[in-house]
């Protein structure tokens, strides 16, 4: 997933861990997609297949993590001051424009690949749900979160107690789950911002507590690890069985996923803060600075490699995996760096 759009008020100097968080998260996105791609290279049920499935499912927390970070950073900026016109202009440039542009480019690519299956009548539907290509739904969520956060400004300013915010978020989440199951089934729940309320609730609470962030990370680390373990115990077995095509307990799957991903977002923040002063920080900040570009382009690089006859899959699993990873990360990163100061970058990526 890409870096959430960066407001002018939330410069890296104020929050030096932001770009590190983005860098870690975009690496998670890349390995999640790579593991899903290479599952098709191994026999289902083999030891290698199970290893890749577990890796793929464990690395399935980027979307809640990025939404959590967006809520923390934008929430802190909104607490300091909300200027509706500036906020709207910033979001239009950094979220809406890249989403529309890259949705159009990926729709053209889909038409190039499969003209016989391309249906122009479905384009409004695909744009609404972020389905122009498999990864673009995150930007639909970012747009929805952009609209939601100003409505949460009273909660951001009141600094409610942790358990009150998380209990309220959890109860609302269960309400959304049962509404989706019993009343109105969302066509794509993962493209609806209400599906991520636990991570957003944690971000809302933390946005008002950043002056004591180090203390909160230290005190909450063990509890978050415990929540991760409990969440995985419910989520991972069901996720593996779902990948095998077996029926699963959807409530156990979803509750486990909410617990796991929300706690992982908190732990990822702690890791980002710790690494922000390490020798790895410059590299991770570089990835974080250009994470939107990496996110937008890397599926196209992977697809082009997949269409290349005789390369790199015949080299074997490990070399092919490495080549995919290096090119899917390196080519978008190199392009983003080369055009970073040009109008091309602003027009293509909104920054």
C-alpha positions in Angstrom: 0.0 0.0 0.0 1.1 3.6 -0.6 2.0 6.3 1.8 -1.0 8.2 2.9 -1.0 11.7 1.5 1.2 14.0 3.4 -0.3 17.3 4.6 1.8 20.4 4.7 1.5 20.6 8.5 2.9 17.1 9.0 6.4 17.5 7.7 8.9 14.7 8.4 10.9 17.0 10.7 7.9 17.0 13.1 7.3 13.3 12.9 10.6 11.6 11.9 9.1 8.2 12.1 6.4 8.8 9.5 8.6 8.0 6.4 10.2 5.0 8.2 6.7 3.6 8.9 5.8 4.1 5.2 9.0 2.4 4.1 8.4 -0.6 6.3 4.8 -0.8 5.2 5.5 -0.6 1.4 8.0 -3.4 1.8 5.2 -5.4 3.5 3.0 -4.7 0.5 5.6 -5.8 -2.0 6.3 -9.1 -0.2 2.6 -9.7 0.2 2.0 -9.4 -3.5 5.1 -11.4 -4.4 4.1 -14.3 -2.1 0.7 -14.3 -3.8 2.2 -14.3 -7.2 4.6 -17.2 -6.4 1.9 -19.3 -4.9 1.1 -20.2 -8.5 4.6 -21.7 -9.0 4.3 -24.3 -6.3 2.1 -27.3 -5.8 -0.9 -26.7 -3.5 -0.5 -28.6 -0.3 3.3 -28.8 -0.5 5.5 -27.5 2.3 6.5 -24.6 0.1 2.9 -23.8 -0.6 2.0 -23.7 3.1 5.0 -21.5 3.8 4.0 -19.0 1.1 0.3 -19.0 2.2 1.3 -18.3 5.8 3.7 -15.6 4.7 1.0 -14.1 2.5 -1.7 -14.1 5.1 0.6 -12.8 7.9 1.7 -10.0 5.6 -1.9 -8.9 5.2 -2.0 -5.9 7.4 -0.8 -3.0 5.2 -4.2 -1.4 4.4 -5.2 -1.1 8.1 -1.7 0.0 9.0 -1.7 2.8 6.3 -5.2 3.9 7.4 -4.0 4.0 11.0 -1.0 6.1 10.0 -3.1 8.5 8.0 -5.5 8.9 10.9 -2.6 9.6 13.3 -0.8 12.1 11.1 -3.8 13.9 9.6 -5.6 13.8 12.9 -2.7 15.5 14.6 -2.7 18.2 11.9 -6.5 18.7 12.3 -6.1 19.1 16.0 -3.6 21.9 15.4 -5.9 23.6 13.0 -8.5 22.7 10.3 -8.7 24.9 7.2 -11.4 23.3 5.0 -10.3 24.8 1.6 -6.6 24.0 2.1 -7.5 20.5 3.3 -9.7 19.9 0.3 -7.2 21.2 -2.2 -4.4 19.0 -0.6 -6.6 15.9 -0.7 -7.7 16.5 -4.3 -4.1 16.8 -5.5 -2.6 14.0 -3.4 -5.4 11.4 -3.4 -8.2 12.0 -5.9 -6.1 12.9 -8.9 -3.6 10.0 -8.6 -6.5 7.6 -8.1 -8.4 8.8 -11.2 -5.3 9.0 -13.4 -3.9 5.6 -12.5 -7.3 4.0 -12.6 -7.6 5.2 -16.2 -4.1 3.9 -17.0 -4.8 0.5 -15.6 -8.1 0.3 -17.4 -6.2 0.9 -20.6 -3.8 -1.8 -19.7 -6.6 -4.3 -18.9 -8.1 -3.5 -22.3 -4.7 -4.1 -24.0 -4.4 -7.5 -22.2 -8.0 -8.7 -22.5 -10.0 -6.7 -25.0 -12.5 -9.5 -25.3 -13.4 -9.2 -21.6 -13.4 -5.4 -21.3 -16.8 -3.9 -20.6 -16.9 0.0 -20.8 -20.2 -0.1 -19.0 -18.5 -1.4 -15.8 -16.1 1.5 -15.6 -18.2 3.7 -13.1 -18.6 0.6 -11.0 -14.9 -0.1 -11.0 -14.1 3.5 -10.2 -16.6 3.5 -7.3 -15.1 0.4 -5.7 -11.4 0.8 -6.6 -11.5 -2.2 -9.0 -9.8 -0.7 -12.0 -6.9 -2.9 -10.9 -6.6 -5.2 -7.8 -4.5 -2.8 -5.6 -6.3 0.6 -6.3 -9.0 0.1 -3.7 -6.7 1.5 -1.1 -7.0 5.0 -2.7 -10.8 4.7 -2.6 -10.4 4.1 1.2 -8.0 7.0 1.5 -10.6 9.3 -0.2 -13.3 8.0 2.2 -11.0 8.6 5.2 -10.4 12.1 3.9 -14.1 12.8 4.1 -14.5 11.0 7.5 -11.7 12.6 9.5 -13.1 16.1 9.7 -16.3 14.6 11.1 -14.2 13.0 13.8 -12.6 16.3 14.8 -14.6 16.5 18.1 -13.3 13.1 19.1 -9.8 14.1 18.1 -9.9 17.2 20.3 -11.7 15.6 23.3 -8.9 13.1 24.0 -11.2 10.4 25.3 -9.8 7.5 27.3 -8.2 4.7 25.4 -10.6 1.9 26.4 -13.6 4.1 25.7 -12.4 4.8 22.1 -11.4 1.2 21.4 -14.6 -0.2 22.9 -16.7 2.2 20.9 -14.8 1.4 17.8 -15.1 -2.4 18.4 -18.9 -2.2 19.0 -19.3 -0.1 15.9 -17.2 -2.6 13.9 -19.4 -5.5 15.1 -22.5 -3.5 14.1 -21.1 -3.0 10.6 -20.2 -6.7 10.4 -23.8 -7.8 11.3 -25.3 -5.1 9.1 -23.3 -6.4 6.2 -24.3 -10.0 7.0 -27.9 -9.6 7.9 -29.3 -6.4 6.3 -27.3 -5.2 3.3 -24.3 -7.0 1.9 -21.6 -4.7 0.6 -20.4 -5.9 -2.7 -16.8 -5.3 -1.6 -16.5 -4.8 2.2 -12.8 -4.2 1.9 -13.5 -1.1 -0.2 -15.6 0.4 2.6 -13.9 2.6 5.2 -16.2 1.3 8.0 -14.6 -2.1 7.6 -11.4 -0.7 9.2 -12.8 1.1 12.3 -10.6 -0.6 14.9 -7.4 0.8 13.2 -9.0 4.2 12.7 -10.2 4.3 16.3 -6.7 3.6 17.5 -5.3 6.3 15.2 -7.9 8.8 16.5 -6.9 8.1 20.1 -3.2 8.2 19.4 -3.4 11.5 17.4 -4.1 13.4 20.5 -1.4 11.6 22.5 1.7 12.2 20.4 3.5 14.3 23.0 3.9 11.0 25.1 4.3 8.6 22.2 7.5 7.0 23.5 5.8 6.2 26.8 2.7 4.8 25.1 4.7 2.6 22.8 6.8 1.2 25.7 3.8 0.6 27.9 1.6 -0.9 25.1 4.2 -3.2 23.5 3.5 -6.4 25.5 -0.3 -5.9 25.3 -0.1 -5.4 21.6 2.0 -8.6 21.2 -0.7 -10.4 23.1 -3.5 -9.1 20.9 -1.5 -10.1 17.8 -1.2 -13.6 19.2 -4.9 -13.9 20.0 -5.8 -12.4 16.6 -3.6 -14.8 14.7 -5.0 -17.7 16.6 -8.5 -16.9 15.1 -7.5 -15.4 11.8 -4.6 -17.5 10.4 -6.1 -21.0 10.5 -9.3 -19.7 8.8 -7.2 -17.7 6.3 -5.2 -20.8 5.2 -8.4 -22.9 4.9 -10.0 -20.1 2.9 -7.0 -20.1 0.5 -7.5 -23.9 0.2 -11.2 -23.4 -0.8 -12.6 -24.8 2.4 -15.6 -23.3 4.3 -14.5 -21.1 7.2 -16.0 -19.3 10.2 -16.3 -15.8 8.8 -16.8 -14.1 12.1 -13.8 -15.8 13.7 -11.8 -14.9 10.6 -12.8 -11.2 10.6 -12.6 -10.6 14.3 -9.2 -12.2 14.4 -8.1 -10.1 11.4 -9.3 -6.9 13.1 -7.4 -7.7 16.3 -4.3 -8.8 14.4 -4.0 -5.9 12.0 -4.8 -3.2 14.5 -2.2 -4.5 17.0 0.3 -4.9 14.2 -0.2 -1.3 13.1 0.7 -0.2 16.6 3.8 -2.5 16.7 4.9 -1.3 13.3 4.7 2.3 14.6 6.9 1.3 17.6 9.4 -0.4 15.2 9.4 2.8 13.0 10.1 5.0 16.0 13.0 2.7 17.1 14.5 2.5 13.6 14.2 6.2 12.8 17.6 6.7 14.5 19.2 3.6 13.1 21.5 3.1 10.1 18.5 1.7 8.2 16.6 4.9 8.5 17.9 6.7 5.3 16.9 3.7 3.1 13.5 3.3 4.8 12.8 7.0 4.5 13.7 6.8 0.8 11.2 4.0 0.4 8.6 5.9 2.4 9.1 9.1 0.5 8.3 7.3 -2.8 5.9 4.7 -1.4 3.0 5.9 -3.4 4.9 5.6 -6.6 6.1 2.1 -5.7 2.6 1.1 -4.8 1.1 2.4 -8.0 3.7 1.0 -10.4 4.9 -2.3 -8.9 1.9 -4.4 -10.0 2.6 -3.4 -13.6 6.2 -4.4 -13.3 5.2 -7.8 -11.9 2.7 -8.3 -14.7 5.2 -7.4 -17.4 7.7 -9.9 -15.9 4.9 -12.5 -15.8 4.3 -12.0 -19.5 8.0 -12.3 -20.4 8.5 -15.7 -22.0 11.3 -17.8 -20.5 12.2 -15.4 -17.8 12.7 -15.4 -14.8 10.7 -18.4 -13.6 12.8 -21.1 -15.3 15.8 -19.9 -13.2 14.1 -21.5 -10.2 11.9 -20.3 -7.3 14.5 -18.4 -5.3 16.3 -16.5 -8.2 12.9 -15.7 -9.8 11.5 -14.4 -6.5 14.6 -12.2 -6.0 14.4 -10.8 -9.5 10.8 -10.0 -9.2 11.4 -8.3 -5.9 14.4 -6.2 -7.0 12.7 -5.0 -10.2 9.2 -4.5 -8.7 10.9 -2.3 -6.0 13.8 -0.8 -8.0 12.1 0.3 -11.2 9.3 2.4 -9.6 11.8 3.8 -7.0 14.3 4.7 -9.7 11.6 6.4 -11.9 10.2 8.3 -8.9 13.6 9.6 -7.9 14.5 10.6 -11.5 11.4 12.7 -12.0 11.1 13.9 -8.4 11.6 17.6 -9.2 9.6 17.7 -12.5 6.1 18.6 -13.5 5.8 14.9 -14.6 5.9 13.8 -11.0 3.3 16.3 -9.9 1.0 15.3 -12.8 1.5 11.6 -12.4 1.7 11.2 -8.6 0.2 14.4 -7.2 3.6 15.3 -5.6 
